[in-house]
Amino acid sequence: MRISFIIICITFVLYAHAQKINWNNVGPFPIEEKGGIIFYNIDGEKCSDILYDKDQDDRYIIRDYNIYPVKKNGLWGCINHEGKQIIPCEYNHQLWPIIIEGEVYIPVTNRSTGLWGILNAYGKTIIPCEYKEIKKLEYSYPKMYHLLFVQNVNGKWGAINVKGEIVIPIIYDEPQSGKPSNLGLVFFREGDRWGGFNEDGKNVLPFIFNYSAQQPMFTKQNVIVQTMDNTWFACDKNGNKKKLNIDSCERLYTYPDDNLLVVSMYHSDALFDVTSNKYVSDRFYQIALEYQRKFVADVETTNGFKSFIINDKGQRISSNEYDEVHYLEYGYLEVKKDNRYGVIDYNDRIIVPFEYENSSDINTLTPNMFVVIKNGKAGIVNLNNQKVLDFLYDYISIDKKTKLLEVTNDNKYNFLDDKCNLAISWVNDELNLEIEKYHYLYSIEKSDVDENIPYNNTKNNDTYVVIIANENYDESNISKVQFAKNDGKSFHDYCTNTLGIPLENIKYIEDATLNKIRYGINWISNIVKVQETQPNVIFYYSGHGVPDETSRSAYLLPSDGLANDFQSGYSLDLLYKQLGELHTNKTIVLLDACFSGTTREGKMMTTDSKGVAIKSKPVQPKGNMVVLSASQGDETAYPYKKKKHGMFTYFLLKKLQETKGNVSLGELETYLNKKVNQQSFIEIGKFQTPTVNVSNSLTEKWKALKIY
């Protein structure tokens, strides 16, 4: 029980906070074919017939901003998530987007001149190709995102905005490299001096700072710079300067989220507080690895160098000393003591005991989980050093965007599902792993009708249900019915929650063979026969239907059926006869299938079919029966891919959700006819028309009957 509980905990921690993915920005996925790359969408459909080069330098998929670099005949362009080419393949360098204030911009060069310009996400020229070089401020303050460093043909630098307007004159020798300011300041060099500009292009810090010294460094509230006479100053974003009482030193280290400096000189470090303008600690051999105003300090002893934790005044947190200290994420440190490695936090509390032999044996996974290695294999332990994942893999990491655990064995890649089992077969490269992760997430993401399912306290004990969801078929040339299992599972959930039908009153069968279909019909027949009153019956089917080409009679296709042998199917005539003979108050048959010989995608069901859809013959219901079918005649029952359901089933569930199950069959039929017809044309460009077929005994009153 303890192991089960721990696995539940890791599942919750890793997967409960996964980001909601905008599937409109996912894909296309590059697949190697015909000696090149063909792009497919998340549904496995080909985006276009264009064959791109497969020897691309990097086929990493940029998903966030709907821009994907591609290469054709040795030249680069870009496509969007639909595979549409938005920038022609006519550039001799890879096109990597940059993001400025949430908008996508793409630096490009003119092939004749070699000069740089900027295109937008639609391939329109925003800045002409007239610059020798263009750089984006990689970590800039939000207000600075509109600035780009540019170099003109004379080798001089300045800054422009995305409209191409000059914000900082293009007259300087060099822009500051490294991390720009969180204060909205950027620096340029003129000769041997630095000067600083604000986000409006105003020169707020004059060119008086020593270029030969360290580049400008930034604390939470100041930029730290040195003048030509080696005097240090702290300057705010308005250009106000404060002289710092710092001795001459070899180097300063700053922390952007704080106002503390580490002043280093001749193997001797001390903490200096900018606000109080004074040293606040003794000197140590080295001070590093700051976290929330705590540091790791090193001192030299007779037994070699020792490390310990100090606060922002240089005071030791505890008496513990360590032989080695290595930075880990989330405020943890990997430390070595007595030739063994463990994990502590910055309060010097032991998190993972000292029982690991190598420095590489421990790494952080999440704030509450660590990857550790024993006997050469990686597993996961929690903050109490309890094992939550067995030591089975060469390497374990977490994809911080998808929150999926990635694992490696023998140079092959995989990831774990929400129960910490291998989700797929092992793949040989990280690109295929990336594709498989998104296919997996797409397959398990719930539709809006699968969440917030209404609950009915009233128990509907007099209704019995058979649900058959046939998605997979034994015969290799029969295509699967996309989302059929989703259809069946969700309808089952609505039966139990919204319609109030007890679980024991429902027979749910996935990928039903012919014998299992017979079993389901016999089960409900026997149940009805022993009832003292007339119960209600619901029969739901999602899967393939097939026609008899000669008689045009319709059949349900079992998972072990043969598409070209209608006798291997279950006749609708027989189904209606068996259900019609039952003494029921009402029998409702719901069929998310078509009987024209086509798939949900509108293609022929088998590769060797004639390619002509057949208009099946309607079957007259018997007894007290109402049949709602997904389509009519030779139409196709389409999937609603965005919603992970058959089109018919999605709107069936949507109406049950909206009405909390309190809907008449007449209202339901009108709603389905309107919504399915409209949406099938919007999504696919073809009409799907649900039909209703009623037994003679209910001709006058079926519309007023409730679904339960």
C-alpha positions, 0 to 999 in steps of 0.5 A: 500500500505504501508504494501505491500511495507514493506512486499516486503522489508522484503522478499528482505532482508531475501531471496535475499542473501540466499546461493546457496546450493550444493544439492550434500551435502544435505541429506540423511533425516532420516525418522522413519519407522518399529521401526527404521530410514530409510534414503531418499534423497532429491527426496524422494527416499530410499537411502538403506534398512538398518534400523538404530536405532531410539534412536540416541542421536542426529540426527542432519544433518551435511550438509556441509561436507557430513558426517552423523553419524548413529547408528546400533545395538547400535554402531556408524558409518557414511554414506554420502549424498547418504546413502552409509555407509563409516564407518561401525557401529562398534564404541561405541561413536558417530562419529562427524567430525572435519574439518582441512584445509577444509578436514574431519577427524573423531576421533574414539576409539579402542573398546578394548583399548579405545585409540583414532585415526583419520579416513578420510572421506572415513573411512581410518585410518590416525592416529592409535588409540594410544592416550588417548585423541584428541582435536581440536583447536576450534577457532584457527588461520587458520595456526593452523588448521593442529594441534591437541592436543593429550594426550599419555597413560602416561597423557602427552600432545603435538600436532600433524598434520593430518599426525600423525607427532609430531609438539609439543613434547608430554611431557607437563601437560596440553594444554591451554583451551578456545580460542586459539590465532589469532596470531598462538600461543598455550600454554602448562603447565609445572608444574606451568608455561605456555609456548607458541609455534608457528604454526611450533612447536617452543617454542617462549615464554619460560615457565616463565608465572604463571599458577595460574594467568589467562590463556593467553589472546589475543588481536589483536596483542599480547598475554597478560600473567603474570609472576611468580612475577605477572608482566604483559607482552604483547608478539607478535607472535615472542616471543618479550615481552613488560612489561605493566604498569598495577597495580596488579588487580583481572582480565583482559578482552581482545578483540581479534579484538582490543588492548584495555584491561579492567583492573578490581580491587575491583569493579572498571574497567578502559580501558588500551591501550596496544599500548600506554601502559597506562590507557586511561579512568577513573575508572567505576564500570564496563566496558563491551559489547565492540563494535567497540571501544565503551563500556557500563560503569556502575556507582553507583548513589543515584538512583542505578546503571546506564549504559551509552555508552563510547568511547575508551577514557572513554568519554561519548557518550551522557548524556543518562543513562539506568537502564539495558543494554543487548547485542544484535547482529549487534551492538545493545543494548537492554536497560531499561528506565522508566520501559520500554525496547527499542533498541539503537545503540552504538552511543546512537541513539534510534532504537526501542522506549521504549514501551516493558515491558519485557527484553525478548520482543526484539531480533535482527533478521537481521541488519535491523529487530527486533523480538518484542513481544506484548500481548504474540505474536511475530512479526517483526518491522524494524528500524523505528519501523514499523510492517513488520510481524503481531504478530501471533507467540510464537517465531520467528527466522532466519536460518542463513544458509538458510535465512528462517524465522522459527516460533513456535506456541503451541510447533509446528514448521513451516517456512515462504515462500518468501511471508511471508506465512506459507510454510508447515503444522505445524510439531512437532519437529525440525528435521522434520522442518529441512527436510521440509526446504530443501525440500522447497528450493529444490522445488523452486530453479531454473534450469539453463534454468529458469535463463537468459532467452533470450529476443526477442524484435520482437513481434511474433503476428501471433503465438498462444499457448496452454500450459497444465501442469498436475502435480496433479491428482484427483485419489489417486492412480495416481502418480503426474508428477514430475516437470510438472508445472515447465515445463509448466511455463518455456515454457510459459516464453520462449514463451513470452520472447524468441519467442516474443509471446504476453501474450494474445496469450497464454492459460496456464492451470495447472492440466487441467480437461477434460473440460479444455483441451477441452476449450483450444483446442476450444479457439485456434480453434476459434482464428485461424478461425477468422484470416485473414492470416494463423497463427502458432500454438504451443500445449505443454503438460506435464503430464501423457499419457495413452494407450488403452490396446486393440487398443494401442491408446494413450490418454492425461490424464486429472487431473480428468481422470481415469488411467484404463479408457482410455475413460476419457482421451483426444485422440491423434487421436482427438487432431491431427484431431482438430489441423490438420483441422485448416488453419495454416502456421504450427502447432507444437505439443510438448509432454513431456509425454509417453503413455506406462502406466508408470510414469516419474520415470519408475514405473507403473502409478497406484498401481493396474496396471498389471506391463507391459509397453504397446507400444502405436500405433503411430498417424499420424499428419494431416494438416501442423503439426510436432509432437515432442514427449519425447519418443518412443513406450514403453519407459518412459519420465523421469524427469531430477531431478537435473534440476527440469524438464522433461528430454525432456522439459529441453533440449527443453528449453536449445536449445531455450536458447542457440540459443535465439529461432533461431532454425529450427525444424530439428536442434531441433530434432537432438539436442533433440534425442542426448542429451535426449538419452545420459542424460537419460542413464547417470542419470537413466541407461535407454534410452529415445528416442525422436521421430518426426512425421510429416504430409504428407504435410510437409514431405519434408520441415519440417526440415527447419521450425523455431519453431516460 
